[in-house]
Structure formats: C-alpha cells, structure tokens
Amino acid sequence: MPTNIVFDFGAVLFTWQPHMLVQSHFPVEADTPAAARQLAKDIFHHDDWKAFDGGMLELPTVIERTARRLNLPHQTLQGLMSRIHEHLLPIPETVALLARLNERRERQGDVRLYFLSNMPRPYARALEQRHGFLKWFDGGVFSGDAQLIKPQPEIFQLLQTRYALDPTQTVFIDDLLANVQAARAHGWRGIHFESAAQLDAHLTTHT
C-alpha cells in the first residue's frame, strides 16, 4: 500500500517570515526585532486573520479591520497583504526533495503526494498559477477553500475522506508542532519540520 506524504506549505515548501514582512512595511512600528515579532503576531495570529485563512472573511475586510485595530496606515497594510503571495518563495532544498519523491512516485508507485495548507483563497490561487511543481501533488486542501483551518480535526478528516487515505499509511509534515500533534491525534504519523535535510533523513528511514 502506498505511503501518503502530506506537506504543509508555509515555512516548509515556501518561505514565510512575517516579522521580516512587517519590518519592511512598517519600519517605525517595527523598529526592533521584538517589536516586529509582536506586530506580526498582532496581525497574523488574530481571529480576523484566522477567519481570512478559513475563507470566512474577504481580504478588504481584514485589511480594514486590522488597520483600525492596530492604528496602521490602511494603504501600507493593503500593500503588504495584497502581495503576500509574492513573498511566498519556493524553498529550494524542500522543492528538490519533493521532486525526488515525485520521481519515486512515478517510478515505483509506492508514495502519494498531498498537501494540507492554511492558505487564504487569493494566495492559494496565485500559488497555483505561479508554480508548476504543485502539479506533482495527487491532491490537497487549502484552508480557504475548505472553510476550516489547522489544527481543527475536521480539516484532517476532510483530506483523509476526499482521497481515501489510510491514516496508518499517512505522514504529515508541518513546521508548527500544534498541527503535527493534531495529525497524530487523528492517527497519522507526524513530522515536525525543521529542515529539508532532517525531513529527508526521516522519510528515508521510515518510508
């Protein structure tokens, strides 16, 4: 039976450094590393952003609410949020590993490739258009499309049901430990991503 390998996107396959984005757009408000981290948390960990992630709020509403809540310049925040997909750049080492897994899938047929990503719809559509290697996946779920977000158990169940995945043969990779723990609670194997080399070593040993 093939092993199902499920990838997160942000900070696994694509760069995601919100504190650096905040620093570049708000140099006054994020004038120290600590201030940048706090502002990034205030923007991207708030319930409004989570609702955007989960397809429950549209981008203009999130921009308006966030600018008002944090007293940030609306136009600057719009410039940041409307172009986030341009800052989600492929991580070469992980994409190279994905390419090797895709070759193995085509040659041996003993793995299947899926994704499970917290990703608002506008960014998901942009990534699909910009990056041909996403066609290597046998399927996947974006939170914005599902109106669910990790670590909600329902989003793991959705992927499992949609593609008839055997949980005992499913490996989930994520940089956030809470999401890995949620996958394990669902009966999947979980890998807390630290680097492409660490992931490669784990997959070589266990798949």
N, C-alpha and C positions, 0 to 999 in steps of 0.2 A: 504494500500500500504506500503511495507517495507521501512524503512529508510535506506538510503545508507550512511555508515560511511567510510570516506576515510582518511587513515593515511599517513602522511609523515613518512619517516624512520629516517634520521639523527637527533639526539637530541630529538626524540620523542619515537621511538621504539629501537633505537640503539644509544650508546654513540657516540658523535662527538665532540672532544675537540682539534681542530687543533693547538692551541697555545701550548698545552702540548706535542703534537707530535713533533712540531718544536723544543721545548726546549730540548727534549730527544735526538734528532738527531743533532742539531746544537747548542751546549752549548755556543760556542764562539759568534756566530752571534746573538743568542737569550739569552743573558746573563742577561737580566732583563725582568720582566713581560711585560713591554711596548714594548721592542724590540721583544719579542716573538709574541706578538699580531700583531705587524707591519709586521714581516716576514711572519706570517701565512696569513695575508691579501694580501701581495705581491704574495704569492704562489697561494692561493686558491680563490682569488677574481679577478684574472687576466683573460683576454679574452682567453688565452690559456687553462686555467683550465675549463672555461665555455664551450669551444669547445670540450674538452675531456668529460665533463659531458654530452654534447649533441651528443656524438658519431661522432663528426666531425674530431677529432684528435685521433691518437693512443698513447698509453702510452709512448713508447720510444721517440716519437717526443716531447711530453710535457716535459719529463724529460730533454731532450737535450736543448730545448728552455729555460726552467726555470733555469737550471744550468748556462747557458751562460748569461741570462738576469740579474740574481742576483749574479753572480760570486760565486756560491756554488759548492762544490765538487760533481762531477757527481755521483760517486759511492755511496756517502752518501744519495744523493737525490733519487737515484734509490732504495736504501734500504728502504727509507721512503715510496715512492709512490707505490712500487710493493707490499707492505704488509699492505696497509691501511685497507683492509678488515679484517685483524686480530685484528685491534683496534676498529672495529665497533661491540661492545659487546651489547647483549640484555640488556635493562633497565628492571630489574625485575618487578618493580611496573606497568609499562605500559604493559608489556607482560602479567602480571596477569589480568589486565583489559581487554586486548584483548581476553584472554582465557574465561573470563566471558561473553564477547559479543559473542564469538563463541558458547558457550553453549546455550545462549539465542537464537541465530540464529537457532541452531539445534532443540531446544525445542519448540520455539514459531514461528519461521519463520518471525519475524517482523523486522529483520535487515539484511542487507547485508554488507559484509566487502570488502573493496578495498584499494589499495594503489596507491599513486602518489608521486614518489620519484625522485629527481635529483641524479642519480647514474650512473657513468660510467659502461660500459658493463662488464669489468673484475670483478669489485666488486659486481655487481648485480649477476653474475653467481656464484661467491663464496658464497654469502649470501644464494642463493637458495640451494646450496649443503650442507651448514653447519647448517641451521636452519629449522627444521621440522615444526615449527609453522607457517611458511609462507604459508603452505598448507591450513591454515584456511581461507585465503582470497579467495573470489569469483573471483578475478581478479585484475589487476593493470597495471600500466605503469611505466617503468623506462625510464628516460630521454635519456640514452644512446641508448636504443632500438628505441625510437621514433624520435630521432634527433631533439628534442625540449626540452626546459628547462623551469621550472617555473621561473618567473611568466608569461611567454608567454601565452596569452589566448588560443592559439591553442592546448596546451597540456591538458588543462582542457576540451576543446571540444573533443579531441581525446578520453579521458576516458569516457566522457559522451556518445559519439556516439557508441563507441565499446561495451558498456554494457547497452545501452538504459536507462541511468539514468534520472530520473525526477529531474531537478535542484532544484525544491522546496522541494524535499524529500532527498536532498543530503547534508551531513555535512562534511566539510573538516577541518582537524586538521594539523597545521603546527606551528613550533617554530618561523618562520620568518613572521613578520607582512605583508611584501610586498606580500608574497604568499597568505596569508589569504585574504588580500584586493583584490587580483586578482580573487580569488574564489568567493568572494562576488559580484564582478563586473560581474561575469558570472551567477549570480542568485543563487549560492549555499549559504548555511549558513556556516559561518567560525568561528572556534575556534582558538584563539591564544594560543598555548600550553605553559603552564608554569610548570605544574607538573601533574603526574598521578592522584593525588587526586583532583586537580582543574578540570581536564578533566572528571573524574568520576562524580563529582558533577554536572557538566554542562550537561552531557549526561543523567544522572538520571532525571534531571529536565525537559529536553527538548526533550527526545525521548521516 
